[in-house]
Amino acid sequence: MDDSLEERVQDLEQLVLRLGERIDMLEAQLDGMSRLAIRTANRSLQTDEDTEPA
């Protein structure tokens, strides 16, 4: 394989690895935000139930 072509392939492989790492980070952020949103919604529902007249 030509040196420049091999270098390009290596660059692309590194790019794919970096993109995979970025995807993992974004998935972790999304998971954390989803958990926070669920906890916030649950607290809001509990607070609404506590303040409703019986």
C-alpha positions as CSV (number, residue, x, y, z in Angstrom):
1,M,0.0,0.0,0.0
2,D,1.2,3.5,-0.8
3,D,2.6,5.4,2.2
4,S,0.1,8.3,1.7
5,L,-2.8,5.9,1.4
6,E,-1.7,4.0,4.5
7,E,-1.3,7.2,6.4
8,R,-4.9,8.2,5.3
9,V,-6.2,4.8,6.4
10,Q,-4.5,5.3,9.8
11,D,-6.0,8.8,10.1
12,L,-9.4,7.5,9.4
13,E,-9.0,4.6,11.9
14,Q,-8.1,7.2,14.5
15,L,-11.0,9.3,13.6
16,V,-13.4,6.4,14.0
17,L,-11.9,5.6,17.4
18,R,-12.4,9.2,18.5
19,L,-15.9,9.3,17.2
20,G,-16.7,6.1,19.1
21,E,-15.3,7.7,22.3
22,R,-17.4,10.8,21.6
23,I,-20.5,8.7,21.1
24,D,-19.9,6.9,24.4
25,M,-19.5,10.3,26.2
26,L,-22.7,11.6,24.6
27,E,-24.6,8.4,25.6
28,A,-23.4,8.7,29.2
29,Q,-24.5,12.4,29.2
30,L,-27.9,11.5,27.8
31,D,-28.3,8.7,30.4
32,G,-27.5,11.1,33.2
33,M,-29.9,13.8,31.9
34,S,-32.6,11.2,31.4
35,R,-32.2,10.0,35.0
36,L,-32.3,13.6,36.3
37,A,-35.4,14.4,34.3
38,I,-37.2,11.3,35.6
39,R,-36.2,12.1,39.2
40,T,-37.4,15.7,38.7
41,A,-40.7,14.5,37.2
42,N,-41.2,12.1,40.0
43,R,-40.6,14.8,42.6
44,S,-43.0,17.1,40.9
45,L,-45.7,14.4,40.8
46,Q,-45.2,13.7,44.5
47,T,-45.3,17.4,45.3
48,D,-48.5,17.8,43.3
49,E,-50.1,14.8,45.1
50,D,-49.1,16.3,48.5
51,T,-50.7,19.7,47.7
52,E,-54.0,18.4,46.2
53,P,-57.0,18.8,48.4
54,A,-58.3,15.5,49.8
